[in-house]
């Protein structure tokens, strides 16, 4: 479940990567 990991990571570390 890579997608869930990415979402959890984003929520845990709200960083703006544009």
C-alpha distances in whole Angstrom, upper triangle without the diagonal:
4,5,6,7,9,10,11,13,15,16,17,18,20,21,22,21,24
4,6,5,6,9,10,10,12,14,15,16,17,18,19,18,20
4,5,5,6,9,10,11,12,14,15,16,17,17,17,18
4,5,5,6,8,10,10,12,14,15,17,18,18,20
4,5,5,6,9,10,10,12,14,15,17,17,19
4,5,5,6,9,10,10,11,12,13,13,16
4,5,5,6,8,10,10,12,13,14,16
4,5,5,6,8,10,12,15,16,18
4,5,5,6,8,10,12,13,16
4,5,5,5,7,9,10,13
4,5,6,9,11,13,16
4,6,9,13,14,18
4,6,9,11,15
4,7,9,13
4,6,9
4,6
4
